[in-house]
């Protein structure tokens, strides 16, 4: 488990592949290619395949008539414009569209959001979630006052959520938006708390409000449904219980059918949340196709700028933005990291070495984002969780191999239980599962302090966290070798940030 270990996608492969302990093994190395050098501008042909771009301009006014003409002349078509933050989404079949439009008056940055044509090529998930069988459900010995599957949820007592529920379940006036692969709102654990008005499909970069557009397709990832249930599965005598089972949850679908989270979709997601009264957003993904977006590259710089503007706008509108730290056991505070998988939507990526202080995992490393590391059933950093002093803000249960961290009975799996589409339940793991625990606690804080600003909610989140000292030495697999190095004191360090999130304090202080 080194900084150069092959990596998995946070939102899909790690949670899915870790459904079984054997799936903890990392993928074979993939590679990443540098952006091609700019050359002469070729003419766009009618049968050329379009790519998607973001063009960043001064916020407030929208694209001028001059810029609209320049975009058209460069072979682009405006899909939508988020005038409040100055982000314009454009489709173009001209492969040098960005190079040309950056020279236009009023353009501050512009870049391609992908390398594959529209729609993008398929990617391969690792394994599937471990769904509970009817026999598994029947074998759980129910406890009075708890939902039937709650005895399997070791993660709730780990953050004192079971005790918190005796005081408060959270307010139905608070909504957590799950910016993800889609949410199955027909699931019996999600339906009672689903916020239809705050739900949407943002996959194209433009809101689609058709009924049910926020749901995952039959062949799409169950990731968003699982995340939504971890946050707000109703305490209703059915299935399992969320961290904040009295708050509302919405689905903002930003992942396309191939499993990619592209910039225009993520921008749309944050903007939709901002304009629909959402108090908390959960972001258990990284924005494709670059795991790290380097600001010395004009395309990648534009992606960083667009999502920074959108996430900051959502916070100004009242949302606390929570994000997963990633699953590669990277030290995000290191001097350099080897990135072997970017861009991940091309068949021939090449390995590159990046400086994480100048190349950013977005939205995880953006200003104002609550960055969450994962812990296992023994409250140690999960074997896969990224870390880094000054990057990790807080920790929460994300699961780990039972071989590394075995839960106390009656729980049997070291992974995290949650709903799956179609009225099922199953186990997943990753920082994808840690982030919703913190989003749920943030929702409880907002429920307790309804007038609290995002800055105050974050301050309380950190102040109430249970300080957790560095695990030193950290030899999670017991082979005698240090698997990661933690820096910092008990109250604030690279493994656990300010500490383990605390749901009980959220409803009592």
Buried (B, 14 or more C-beta within 10 A) or exposed (E): BEBBBBBBBBBBBBBBBBBBBEBBEBBEBBBBBEBEEEEEBEEBEEEBEBBBBBBBBEBEEBBBEEBBEBBEEBBBEBBBBBBBBBBBBBBBBBBBBBBBBBEBEBBBBBBBBBBBBBBBEEBEBBBBBBBBEEEBBEEBEEEEEBBBBBBBBBBBBBBBBBBBBEEBBBBBEBBBBBBBBBBBBBBBBBBBBBBBEBBBBBBBBBBEEEEEBBBBEEEBBBBBBBBBBBBBBBBBEBBBBBBBBBBBBBBBBBBBBBBBBBBBBBBBBBBBBBBBBBBBBBBBBBBBBBBBBBBEBBBBBBBBBBBBBBBBBBBBBBBBBBBBBBBBBBBBBBEEBBBBBBBBBBEEBBBBEBEBBEBBBBBBBBEBBBBBBBBBBBBBBBBBBBBBBBBBBBBBBBBBBBBBBBBEEEBBBBBBBBBBBEBBBBBBBBBBBBBBBBBBBBBBBBBBBEEBBBEBBBEBBBEBBBBBBBBEEBEBEEEEEEBBBBBBEEBBBBBBBBBBBBBBBBBBE
